[in-house]
């Protein structure tokens, strides 16, 4: 399934759009979260970056490139947090940056686990 070029292209498009949406949402005015509890934003950060960290494994044919693309989401999250410090309605948070990084690792782990279990999926090599 993941060896089909059309599937990989579709996942790549979803990933690129997801990165663009994440950048946009991170650098705009504060948004209202649908569920609000103590540190709910950390959960949202971790989930978003798990998505961004996991998709490259399905989009790239080469395991090294997939992991490199996923790991690039960690500095992206840090840079976006730093960029928020320059916006009047936002503030940078080290906790958010840590949640971003942990999310990337969780996304990588989940994607690799799913690929090992999926019939017809060629696991990431390299």
N, C-alpha and C positions, 0 to 999 in steps of 0.2 A: 504494500500500500504506500509506504513512504518513499519507495523507489520511483514512483510515477512522477515525471517532471511537472505535470499539471498540478498535482497535489502540492508539491514543494513550492511551486510558484504562487499558488493560492495562499499557502501558509506564510510565505515571505511577504506577500502583499498585506495580509492581516497583521503581521508583526510590524511592518513599517508604519502602517496606519496607527497601530497601537502606540508605537514610540512617539509619533507626531502628536497624538492626542494627549499622551502623558506629558510631553513638553508643554503643550498649550495649557492644560489644566494646572500644571505646576507653576506656571508663570502668570496666571491671571489672578484677579482678585479672589479673595477667600470664598469658597463655595460651601453651601450647606450640605452636610453629610446626611444621608437618609437615616442612619442609626447613630445615636450619639451616646456614648458612655465613656468612662475614663480611658483615655488613650485609644479611642476608636480609630483615630487617624493612623496610628501605627499599624493596625490591622489592615486598613485600606492600602497603606504603602506596601506592606508585605505581600498582599494579594496581587496588587498591580505589578510589582516587580517579579513575583513568581511567574506571572503570565509572560512578562517580557523576557525573563530568563529561561523559561521552558520552551517557548516557541522556536528559537533558532535550531534546536536539535531536530525538529521536524522539518525545518525549511532548508537547511544546508545539507548537501550530500556528504561533505567532509566533516568528520568529527572534530578536528582541530579548529576549523573555521567556525563551526557551530558553537563550540565552547568559548572561543575568542569573542564572538558576537555577544554571547550571553554575559561573559565577564565584563564586556564594555558597558553593560547596563549599570554596573556598580559605580564607576566614575561619573556616568551620566546622572545618576541619582544624587551623588555628592555635589556635582556642579549645579544641578537644579536647586538643591537646598541652599547652596551659596548664593545663587542668583536671587532667591527669594529674600535674602537679606537686604537687597537694594530696592525692593518694592514696598511702598508705604503700607499696604494692607496685608503684607505677609511677613513672616519671620523665619529665619533659618533654624533648624533643629537637628542636633546631632542624633537624637533618638530616631527621627524620621530617616536620616541617612543610614543608620544601623538597620532599621526595619527594611529599607530598600535592599541593602546587601544581603540580609538574611533571606529575604524573599527570592532573590536571584538564586541563591544556593538551594532553596526548597524547590523552586521551579526546575532547576537542573536535575535534582534528585528524582522528583516526580516524573519528569519526562523520560529519564533513563529507565526508571522502574516500569513505566507503561510500555516503553519500547521492548523491554525484555519479555513482557507478558503478551504482547500483541502478536497474533498470528499474522503472517504476511508482512510484518514490519522488520526491516533490516535494521539492526541496532547500530548505533553510532560506533564507528571504529576510528582509531587514530588518536 
